[in-house]
Amino acid sequence: MELRQIRYVLAVAEEQSFSRAAANLHLAQPSLSQQIAKLEKEWGVPLFHRLPHHVELTDAGERFVQVARPLLDQAEGLEREMRGYASGEIGKLFVGSLPITGAYVLPQVISEFASRYPGVELHLVEETSSMLEHLLAVGKLDVSLLTMPIEAPTIVHETAIIEEIYLAVPPAHPLAGKDEIDLAELESQPFVLLKEGQGFRQISLRLCEKAGFKPRIVFESSNIQTVQSLVAAGMGFSFAPAMITESSWTNNAPVYARLTTRPTRTLVVAYRKDRQLSRPTEAFIQLLKEKAYDNGMQV
């Protein structure tokens, strides 16, 4: 039995006529009659009494209509849902975000996405870079904002933002008056960095390594704003991406100076290469890149 055959029987039962049902279904009457006769032959029971001027349901036909009508409603509802998934009008989207970076980058993206796709449930997961990469690799996330580099071979990415990295300097330090600093000068200085698992910590360590030294880390925090506050309090030097230096998150901020090497960090929107992107995922990625561009960030 096929769904179209159910529709045919219900149409004939409603109209009490093969000819009127055929007209409503845009079918030739012989074709409609053949389909219903085929169904009756398959089950070995008639569904209709064929009378001279109309048709009436048999007992079996009454039962068929009783059960088939809600089944057809469910099937048509399911079909509409599947089309909604296919068009991107409904579904779920799990987005990974670095906690602080996401706070600067994602609010506008999420707001506009929700406006464009009100039927899509967007779930935001904030974690460290290493955890986000793991969740993406094992399929717990559809897409994630990450910092380079990415180690998992199953993940591909598109560049979302490229921004300069600045040196965070204690305001009372003699170097606070300089616009540009050579990082190699700070070999003996204390540093305040993010904790293990944070992508920006790895970037900071590599910058020091390229400058020829291993930083003397005196404090660590899981929050980049806390790191900046500790620098402002004179506890040591650190680093900050441009989006942090340009924000007004506190009155107690360090002094920011450019590094002679003009280092940058790359934020990417990442997803698994072995999964076909849903339409909501594609739309989210495009919207993220558009917003980054609109806000004057390099893309």
Sequence and secondary structure as in RCSB ss.txt:
>XXXX:A:sequence
MELRQIRYVLAVAEEQSFSRAAANLHLAQPSLSQQIAKLEKEWGVPLFHRLPHHVELTDAGERFVQVARPLLDQA
EGLEREMRGYASGEIGKLFVGSLPITGAYVLPQVISEFASRYPGVELHLVEETSSMLEHLLAVGKLDVSLLTMPI
EAPTIVHETAIIEEIYLAVPPAHPLAGKDEIDLAELESQPFVLLKEGQGFRQISLRLCEKAGFKPRIVFESSNIQ
TVQSLVAAGMGFSFAPAMITESSWTNNAPVYARLTTRPTRTLVVAYRKDRQLSRPTEAFIQLLKEKAYDNGMQV
>XXXX:A:secstr
  HHHHHHHHHHHHHT HHHHHHHHT  HHHHHHHHHHHHHHHTS SEEE SS EEE HHHHHHHHHHHHHHHHH
HHHHHHHHHHHHTSSEEEEEEE HHHHHHHHHHHHHHHHHH TTEEEEEEE  HHHHHHHHHTTS SEEEEES  
  TTEEEEEEEEEEEEEEE TTSGGGG SEE GGGGTTSEEEEE TT HHHHHHHHHHHHTT   EEEEEES HH
HHHHHHHTTS BEEEEHHHHTS S SS  EEEEETT  EEEEEEEEETTS   HHHHHHHHHHHHHHHHTT B 
